[in-house]
Structure formats: C-alpha cells, structure tokens
Amino acid sequence: MTARETIEHTGDLIKGVIKEYAGMVTGDEDLRAEGQADYAGSAAQRSADPTGTPADHCARAGQSTHSQDARADETSA
C-alpha cells in the first residue's frame, strides 16, 4: 500500500468514526449506519497491510473499537 493510499484510507476511517458518533449524539440512525459503513470499508481496504494500528487489527477481527467504547460508556452510566 502506498503512502497516498494509507492517507486516503485513514481519512475514510476517521470520517466514518465521526459520522458514527454524530449519529449517536443526534439519534440519527442513518448517519450512524453510514459512519459504520465508511469505517468498515476503510478497514477492509487497509486489512491487506500487515502493519497498522490496534484499530486496524480489531477491524480485521470483525470488531470496532469505537463502538465497543461507546457501548461500555452506555452500560456504565
């Protein structure tokens, strides 16, 4: 993966996280779902890269670190 592709996919990942959180805050399930799709698409593109961040490794395992954190916050409140 080239540096340009890495930057593009990282931007998509960040955009997905922001949309998902915005959807959670506003109660807009469509925006939340769109964010999850953006995040998943970016993670899938980056999964071919053997290196990466912990979030990338979780995404490859079918987990979403930001969704897990949000669920933990909801249950502890």
KEPA-949601 format. One record per residue: residue in three letters; x, y, z of N, C-alpha, C in turn. Coordinates in steps of 0.05 Angstrom, whole numbers, padded with zeros to 5 digits, always signed. Layout:
alaXYZXYZXYZ...
//
This chain:
met+00017-00023+00000+00000+00000+00000+00018+00025+00000thr+00012+00043-00018+00028+00067-00019+00020+00086+00004ala+00038+00106+00008+00032+00126+00029+00007+00141+00022arg+00002+00147-00003-00022+00161-00010-00047+00145-00004glu-00047+00119-00010-00069+00102-00004-00074+00100+00026thr-00052+00098+00041-00055+00097+00070-00068+00122+00081ile-00060+00145+00071-00072+00170+00080-00101+00171+00072glu-00108+00163+00048-00136+00164+00039-00153+00145+00057his-00144+00121+00062-00159+00102+00078-00161+00111+00107thr-00140+00124+00117-00141+00135+00144-00162+00157+00146gly-00163+00174+00125-00183+00195+00124-00212+00183+00124asp-00216+00162+00109-00242+00149+00108-00249+00137+00135leu-00229+00126+00148-00234+00114+00174-00242+00135+00194ile-00228+00158+00194-00234+00180+00213-00262+00191+00206lys-00268+00194+00181-00294+00204+00172-00316+00186+00182gly-00312+00159+00180-00331+00140+00190-00336+00142+00220val-00315+00145+00235-00317+00147+00264-00333+00173+00271ile-00327+00195+00258-00340+00220+00264-00370+00218+00257lys-00376+00206+00234-00405+00203+00226-00419+00185+00246glu-00406+00163+00254-00420+00145+00273-00426+00159+00299tyr-00406+00174+00310-00411+00188+00335-00431+00210+00332ala-00431+00224+00310-00451+00245+00305-00479+00233+00304gly-00481+00210+00291-00507+00196+00291-00516+00187+00318met-00497+00178+00335-00505+00170+00362-00514+00194+00378val-00500+00217+00376-00506+00240+00391-00533+00252+00383thr-00538+00253+00357-00563+00265+00347-00586+00246+00345gly-00581+00220+00349-00602+00200+00346-00609+00193+00317asp-00591+00200+00299-00595+00195+00270-00583+00168+00263glu-00600+00147+00262-00590+00120+00257-00579+00117+00229asp-00590+00132+00209-00579+00131+00182-00550+00141+00181leu-00545+00163+00195-00518+00175+00195-00499+00155+00210arg-00509+00144+00232-00492+00124+00247-00485+00100+00229ala-00505+00090+00215-00500+00067+00197-00481+00075+00174glu-00484+00099+00164-00466+00108+00143-00437+00110+00153gly-00434+00119+00178-00408+00120+00190-00396+00093+00194gln-00412+00074+00203-00402+00047+00207-00394+00035+00180ala-00409+00041+00159-00402+00030+00132-00375+00043+00122asp-00372+00069+00126-00347+00082+00118-00323+00070+00133tyr-00327+00066+00159-00306+00054+00176-00299+00026+00166ala-00320+00010+00162-00315-00018+00154-00302-00019+00126gly-00310-00002+00108-00298-00001+00082-00269+00006+00083ser-00262+00025+00099-00235+00033+00102-00218+00011+00115ala-00229-00001+00135-00215-00023+00149-00210-00046+00130ala-00229-00052+00113-00226-00074+00094-00204-00067+00074gln-00202-00043+00065-00181-00035+00047-00154-00037+00060arg-00152-00030+00085-00127-00030+00099-00119-00058+00110ser-00137-00077+00109-00132-00103+00121-00110-00118+00106ala-00104-00110+00081-00083-00123+00066-00055-00114+00077asp-00055-00093+00092-00030-00082+00103-00023-00098+00128pro+00000-00112+00129+00006-00128+00152+00013-00112+00177thr+00019-00087+00174+00024-00070+00197-00001-00053+00202gly-00001-00037+00221-00024-00019+00226-00028-00013+00255thr-00049+00001+00260-00056+00009+00287-00072-00013+00301pro-00076-00012+00327-00093-00032+00341-00121-00031+00329ala-00131-00008+00321-00158-00006+00310-00159-00022+00284asp-00138-00022+00268-00137-00038+00244-00139-00068+00250his-00124-00076+00270-00124-00105+00277-00152-00113+00288cys-00165-00096+00303-00192-00102+00312-00212-00103+00289ala-00209-00085+00270-00226-00085+00247-00223-00111+00231arg-00199-00120+00229-00194-00146+00215-00207-00169+00229ala-00209-00167+00255-00222-00188+00271-00252-00185+00273gly-00263-00164+00259-00292-00160+00259-00302-00144+00283gln-00284-00129+00296-00292-00113+00319-00288-00084+00312ser-00302-00068+00326-00300-00039+00323-00293-00027+00350thr-00269-00016+00353-00260-00006+00378-00277+00017+00387his-00285+00035+00369-00300+00058+00378-00329+00050+00385ser-00340+00031+00373-00367+00022+00381-00366+00008+00408gln-00345-00007+00413-00343-00021+00438-00340+00000+00461asp-00325+00021+00457-00321+00041+00477-00348+00055+00482ala-00363+00061+00462-00389+00074+00465-00409+00056+00481arg-00409+00030+00474-00426+00012+00489-00418+00010+00518ala-00392+00010+00524-00383+00008+00551-00392+00033+00567asp-00390+00056+00554-00398+00081+00567-00428+00081+00572glu-00444+00070+00554-00473+00070+00557-00481+00052+00580thr-00468+00029+00583-00475+00010+00603-00466+00018+00631ser-00444+00034+00632-00434+00042+00658-00448+00066+00669ala-00463+00080+00652-00476+00105+00661-00502+00099+00676
//
